[in-house]
Amino acid sequence: QAQLEESGGGSVQAGGSLRLSCARSGYAGSSNCVGWFRQAPGKEREGVALIYYDSGVTYIIDSVKGRFTISQDNAKNTVYLQMNSLTPEDTAMYYCAVGQTKLWPGYTGILSDDFNYWGQGTQVTVSS
């Protein structure tokens, strides 16, 4: 079973930046992508970015597009989420996950049910 470990979270002021890392070890089955999700208290989990690790193709939701970038270093089995121009609305627990999408997420959104392996999360807090 694959194991994922997130790092890089913390507390920043509005307008600041953070880079989250997701390091994978172990076997992830027939997966083809890594996604980043976030969840704030009382809100549903929201997929924010995804990368297909063989092709490098990425998808980012409109609400963070232009501020967030997803990338990978396959030699290190690590995926990154660069977050710039952070606002208090970005405050959440951020999770990475490994899975396999059935459809292009531009059509469906990034679906939690497509992901089989999850990290423990890293907290991001943005103050005004």
C-alpha positions in Angstrom: 0.0 0.0 0.0 1.3 3.5 -0.9 2.1 5.9 1.9 1.9 9.6 1.4 3.4 12.3 3.6 2.6 16.0 3.2 4.8 18.8 4.4 5.2 22.5 4.0 2.1 23.8 5.7 2.1 26.6 8.2 0.8 30.1 9.1 1.3 33.0 6.7 -0.1 36.5 6.2 -2.4 37.3 3.4 -0.4 37.7 0.2 2.2 35.3 1.3 3.3 32.0 -0.3 3.8 28.4 0.7 5.0 25.3 -1.1 3.4 22.0 -0.1 5.2 18.7 -0.7 3.7 15.2 -1.1 6.2 12.4 -0.9 5.1 8.9 -1.8 6.5 5.5 -0.9 5.2 2.0 -1.7 3.0 0.7 -4.4 0.0 2.6 -5.6 -1.6 0.0 -7.9 -3.1 1.2 -11.2 -3.1 4.9 -10.2 -2.1 7.5 -12.7 -2.3 10.8 -10.9 -1.7 12.8 -7.7 -4.2 15.3 -6.5 -4.3 18.0 -3.9 -7.5 18.6 -1.8 -8.4 20.9 0.9 -11.1 20.9 3.6 -12.0 23.7 6.0 -14.1 23.1 9.1 -17.8 22.7 8.3 -17.1 22.5 4.6 -16.9 19.7 2.0 -13.6 18.5 0.8 -12.5 20.3 -2.4 -10.1 19.1 -5.0 -7.8 22.0 -6.1 -5.1 20.6 -8.4 -4.1 17.3 -10.1 -1.2 16.0 -12.1 -0.8 12.9 -14.2 2.6 11.7 -13.3 3.5 10.0 -16.6 2.5 12.8 -18.9 2.9 15.8 -16.6 -0.5 17.1 -17.7 -2.1 19.2 -14.9 -5.5 20.5 -14.0 -6.2 23.4 -11.6 -9.6 24.6 -10.5 -10.6 28.1 -11.6 -10.8 29.6 -8.2 -7.1 29.1 -7.6 -5.8 29.2 -11.2 -3.1 31.8 -11.6 -2.1 31.5 -7.9 -1.5 27.8 -7.4 0.8 25.6 -9.5 1.2 21.8 -9.3 4.4 20.1 -10.3 6.4 17.0 -9.7 9.9 15.5 -9.3 9.4 11.9 -10.4 13.0 11.0 -9.4 12.0 11.8 -5.8 8.4 10.5 -6.0 7.3 13.9 -4.9 4.5 16.3 -6.0 4.4 20.0 -5.1 1.7 22.6 -4.7 3.0 26.1 -5.0 0.6 28.5 -3.5 1.0 32.3 -4.1 -1.0 35.3 -3.2 -2.7 33.4 -0.4 -5.9 34.7 1.2 -7.8 33.7 4.3 -10.2 31.8 2.1 -7.3 29.4 1.4 -7.2 28.4 5.1 -7.8 24.6 5.3 -6.3 21.3 5.9 -4.5 20.2 2.7 -4.3 16.6 1.6 -2.5 14.9 -1.2 -3.9 11.7 -2.7 -3.0 9.1 -5.4 -5.6 7.6 -7.6 -6.9 7.2 -11.2 -9.5 9.4 -12.8 -12.3 8.0 -15.0 -12.8 11.2 -16.9 -10.9 14.4 -17.5 -11.4 16.5 -14.4 -12.2 19.5 -16.5 -15.5 17.8 -17.1 -16.2 16.4 -13.7 -14.1 18.3 -11.2 -11.5 16.5 -9.1 -13.4 13.7 -7.5 -12.4 12.3 -4.1 -13.8 8.9 -5.0 -11.2 8.5 -7.8 -8.4 8.5 -5.2 -7.4 5.4 -3.1 -4.5 6.6 -1.0 -4.4 9.6 1.2 -1.9 11.5 3.3 -2.6 12.7 6.8 -2.8 16.4 5.8 -0.9 19.6 6.5 -2.6 22.7 7.9 -2.5 26.0 6.0 -3.6 29.0 7.9 -3.7 32.5 6.2 -4.3 35.5 8.4 -5.4 38.9 7.3 
